[in-house]
Structure formats: C-alpha cells, structure tokens
Amino acid sequence: MQAKSKKLIFIAVLLTGCIITSLISTNDKAKMLPGGSSLPQSAQSAVTSKAAQAKTVRVQVSGAVLEPGIYDVPASCRVEEAIAAAGGLTENADSERVNLVRKVRDGMQIRVPVQKAARTSRTQRKNAQATAGYGASTTKKSSSTRAGTEKNNSAVQRVRINSASAAELQQLPGIGSALAQRIVETRKGGRFTSADDLLRVPGIGKAKLEKLRDYVEVD
C-alpha cells in the first residue's frame, strides 16, 4: 500500500513538471515573435528588400533620350531603367557607349551620346547653314554698299572748276568761301587743265585733292 502511494506521488510530480515546461516554452515563443529578431532568415530578407525598393534616388538623364530631365527612381534600379523613365533612347543614340546594367546612385548624371555618324552629319549641317548665312549676309552687304555708292555717284553734281562761280565752288566737299575765292583767283593766272592743277591753289593739298576728284570737272 505504501509502494502504491509513492508511485502515485511520482506520477503527479512528473505530470506537474511536464505542464510547467510546456507553459514556459509557450511563453518564450510568444515573447520572441513580436520583436521580429527571431524571424526566419527568408522573412528578414523579404523585409530588407521591400525597404530598399521603397527608397528612391534622384538622377539626371540627358543626351539622346526622348524626354531628358531629372527623375526619382528606385535606389535598386539600373541605368537602363532610368533611361526608360526618360522615355527611352532616340534613333541616333549610341547605346554601346553606355553601361546599361550599372546601378544608379543619388545625384548621378546619365548622359547618352549620339552615334558618331549622326554627330558628324549634324556638325556638317550646322557648318553649311553658317556658311550659307555668312554668304547671304556678305552678298547683301556688298550689294547694299554697291547700290549706295552708285546712288551717291549719281547724285553728285560735278562742278566745272574753270567756269563755276565762288558760290558754286562752295558746293564741293571741304571748300568754304575763302578757299572758293582762292580757286577763282588762281584760275585767273591760268586755266586748270586737270584736277591735279588744284594743287596750285593755296590751302589745297594732296589729301584734299583726293576728296575733290570725284566732284570736279575740267571744262
């Protein structure tokens, strides 16, 4: 009877220990899950990946793209995705000179160059336009100058220095009343046979004579 009683007490103690152990294990699991530190590795990777995707960086895309500008793109994206955000490449883009798989970073400038043939053609076109514009401008200027000269020459009334009065002589450039009177006095001593004879007049030198040549006539 005493042995049976001891056996029952042992079984009761064993059951009590199992119940206590079970309760402690359940409590530990409940404490570990809310903190997230005991999450499986795959779950932690998923959370980190989502956080990285939520972060964006600002880049500038220029050159041979359809819509150059500044764009906010995911921090995990690559150059080709940033170019796609800018509308994609143009027909003359030289994509071979761009590392499309490079990861972007904040403040990065992505410049897509044009093909060499396209650059050469554009340069030649600009040079041709510049040359044409310069030629047209030069031709217009020359025509204007020539027309102005012809107009001035046709408007000039030559003065006959052997018969013109002092008043008429004053119509000549640089000839005032005093110099006009000297011309009259000088020709009394002998007629002018050419414009060069005006050098006989006191006050008329070679420089003044050159200005008078187109306006005088020897009669």
C-alpha positions as CSV (number, residue, x, y, z in Angstrom):
1,M,0.0,0.0,0.0
2,Q,2.9,2.3,0.8
3,A,4.6,1.5,-2.5
4,K,1.5,2.3,-4.5
5,S,1.2,5.7,-2.7
6,K,4.8,6.5,-3.6
7,K,4.2,5.6,-7.2
8,L,1.2,7.9,-7.5
9,I,3.1,10.8,-6.0
10,F,5.9,10.3,-8.6
11,I,3.4,10.3,-11.4
12,A,1.9,13.5,-10.1
13,V,5.2,15.2,-9.8
14,L,6.2,14.1,-13.4
15,L,2.9,15.5,-14.8
16,T,3.3,18.7,-13.0
17,G,6.8,19.1,-14.4
18,C,5.6,18.5,-17.9
19,I,2.9,21.1,-17.6
20,I,5.3,23.7,-16.2
21,T,7.8,23.0,-19.0
22,S,5.1,23.4,-21.7
23,L,3.9,26.7,-20.3
24,I,7.4,28.1,-20.2
25,S,8.1,27.1,-23.8
26,T,4.8,28.7,-25.0
27,N,5.6,31.9,-23.1
28,D,9.1,32.2,-24.7
29,K,7.7,31.8,-28.2
30,A,5.1,34.5,-27.6
31,K,7.9,36.9,-26.4
32,M,10.2,36.2,-29.3
33,L,7.7,36.6,-32.2
34,P,6.6,40.3,-31.7
35,G,10.3,41.6,-31.7
36,G,11.0,40.2,-35.1
37,S,14.5,39.3,-34.1
38,S,13.8,35.6,-34.2
39,L,12.1,35.7,-37.7
40,P,13.4,33.2,-40.2
41,Q,16.2,34.4,-42.5
42,S,14.0,34.4,-45.6
43,A,11.4,36.6,-43.9
44,Q,14.1,39.1,-42.9
45,S,15.5,39.2,-46.5
46,A,12.0,40.0,-47.8
47,V,11.6,42.9,-45.3
48,T,15.0,44.3,-46.2
49,S,14.3,44.0,-50.0
50,K,11.0,45.9,-49.6
51,A,12.7,48.7,-47.6
52,A,15.3,49.0,-50.3
53,Q,12.6,49.2,-53.0
54,A,10.8,51.9,-51.1
55,K,13.9,54.2,-51.1
56,T,14.4,56.4,-54.2
57,V,17.3,58.4,-55.5
58,R,17.3,61.4,-57.9
59,V,19.2,61.2,-61.2
60,Q,19.6,63.3,-64.3
61,V,19.1,61.7,-67.7
62,S,20.3,63.7,-70.7
63,G,21.6,63.3,-74.2
64,A,20.0,61.0,-76.8
65,V,16.8,60.2,-74.9
66,L,13.2,61.2,-75.7
67,E,12.5,63.1,-72.5
68,P,15.7,64.4,-70.9
69,G,15.2,65.6,-67.3
70,I,15.5,64.8,-63.6
71,Y,13.8,61.7,-62.3
72,D,13.3,60.0,-58.9
73,V,13.9,56.2,-59.4
74,P,14.2,53.3,-57.0
75,A,17.6,53.0,-55.4
76,S,17.9,49.5,-56.6
77,C,17.3,50.2,-60.3
78,R,19.9,50.2,-63.0
79,V,20.8,52.7,-65.8
80,E,18.6,51.1,-68.4
81,E,15.6,51.6,-66.1
82,A,16.4,55.2,-65.5
83,I,16.7,55.7,-69.3
84,A,13.3,54.0,-69.7
85,A,11.9,56.5,-67.2
86,A,13.2,59.3,-69.5
87,G,11.2,57.9,-72.5
88,G,13.9,55.6,-73.8
89,L,16.6,56.0,-76.4
90,T,16.3,58.1,-79.6
91,E,17.1,56.6,-83.0
92,N,20.6,58.0,-83.1
93,A,21.5,57.1,-79.6
94,D,24.9,55.2,-79.2
95,S,23.8,52.7,-76.5
96,E,27.1,50.8,-76.9
97,R,28.9,53.6,-75.0
98,V,26.6,53.4,-72.0
99,N,26.8,50.8,-69.2
100,L,23.1,49.9,-69.1
101,V,23.5,47.4,-66.2
102,R,25.2,49.8,-63.9
103,K,23.4,50.5,-60.7
104,V,22.3,54.1,-60.2
105,R,23.2,56.3,-57.2
106,D,21.8,59.5,-55.9
107,G,22.9,62.6,-57.8
108,M,24.1,60.6,-60.8
109,Q,24.1,62.0,-64.3
110,I,23.3,59.6,-67.1
111,R,24.3,61.1,-70.5
112,V,23.6,59.0,-73.6
113,P,25.8,60.1,-76.5
114,V,24.7,60.1,-80.1
115,Q,26.2,58.0,-82.8
116,K,29.3,59.3,-84.4
117,A,27.7,59.4,-87.9
118,A,24.8,61.4,-86.5
119,R,27.2,63.9,-84.8
120,T,29.2,64.4,-88.0
121,S,26.0,64.9,-90.0
122,R,24.7,67.4,-87.5
123,T,28.0,69.3,-87.4
124,Q,28.2,69.4,-91.2
125,R,24.6,70.7,-91.4
126,K,25.4,73.5,-88.9
127,N,28.5,74.5,-90.8
128,A,26.6,74.5,-94.0
129,Q,23.9,76.7,-92.5
130,A,26.5,79.1,-91.0
131,T,28.3,79.3,-94.4
132,A,25.1,79.9,-96.2
133,G,24.1,82.6,-93.7
134,Y,27.5,84.3,-93.9
135,G,27.5,84.2,-97.7
136,A,24.0,85.7,-97.9
137,S,24.9,88.4,-95.4
138,T,28.1,89.2,-97.3
139,T,26.3,89.3,-100.6
140,K,23.6,91.5,-99.1
141,K,26.1,93.8,-97.6
142,S,28.1,94.1,-100.8
143,S,25.0,94.8,-102.8
144,S,23.9,97.4,-100.4
145,T,27.3,99.1,-100.4
146,R,27.5,99.0,-104.2
147,A,24.0,100.4,-104.5
148,G,24.8,103.1,-102.0
149,T,28.0,104.1,-103.9
150,E,26.1,104.1,-107.2
151,K,23.4,106.2,-105.7
152,N,25.9,108.7,-104.2
153,N,27.8,108.9,-107.5
154,S,24.6,109.5,-109.5
155,A,23.5,112.2,-107.0
156,V,26.8,114.1,-107.2
157,Q,26.7,117.1,-109.5
158,R,30.2,117.8,-110.7
159,V,31.4,121.4,-110.6
160,R,33.3,122.9,-113.5
161,I,36.2,124.4,-111.8
162,N,37.2,126.7,-114.8
163,S,33.7,128.4,-115.0
164,A,32.0,127.9,-111.7
165,S,31.3,130.9,-109.5
166,A,32.6,131.1,-106.0
167,A,29.2,130.2,-104.7
168,E,29.1,127.1,-106.9
169,L,32.6,126.1,-105.8
170,Q,31.4,126.1,-102.2
171,Q,29.3,123.0,-103.1
172,L,32.5,121.0,-103.2
173,P,33.3,119.0,-100.0
174,G,35.7,120.9,-97.8
175,I,35.5,124.1,-99.8
176,G,34.5,127.2,-97.9
177,S,34.0,130.8,-99.1
178,A,37.7,131.7,-98.6
179,L,39.0,128.6,-100.5
180,A,36.5,129.1,-103.2
181,Q,37.7,132.6,-103.8
182,R,41.3,131.4,-104.0
183,I,40.3,128.9,-106.7
184,V,38.8,131.8,-108.7
185,E,41.9,133.9,-108.2
186,T,44.2,131.0,-109.1
187,R,42.5,130.2,-112.4
188,K,42.8,133.8,-113.5
189,G,46.5,133.1,-113.8
190,G,45.9,130.1,-116.0
191,R,43.1,127.6,-116.6
192,F,43.0,124.3,-114.9
193,T,43.8,121.5,-117.4
194,S,43.2,118.7,-114.9
195,A,42.1,118.1,-111.3
196,D,45.7,118.0,-110.3
197,D,46.1,121.7,-111.1
198,L,44.0,122.4,-108.0
199,L,47.3,121.8,-106.1
200,R,48.2,125.3,-107.3
201,V,45.5,126.7,-105.0
202,P,46.9,127.7,-101.6
203,G,45.2,125.5,-99.0
204,I,44.6,122.5,-101.3
205,G,47.0,119.6,-100.6
206,K,47.1,116.1,-101.9
207,A,44.7,114.8,-99.2
208,K,42.0,117.4,-100.0
209,L,42.6,116.9,-103.8
210,E,41.7,113.2,-103.4
211,K,38.4,114.1,-101.8
212,L,37.7,116.6,-104.6
213,R,38.5,114.4,-107.6
214,D,35.0,112.8,-107.9
215,Y,33.3,116.1,-107.7
216,V,35.2,118.3,-110.1
217,E,35.2,118.6,-113.8
218,V,37.6,120.4,-116.1
219,D,35.8,122.2,-118.9
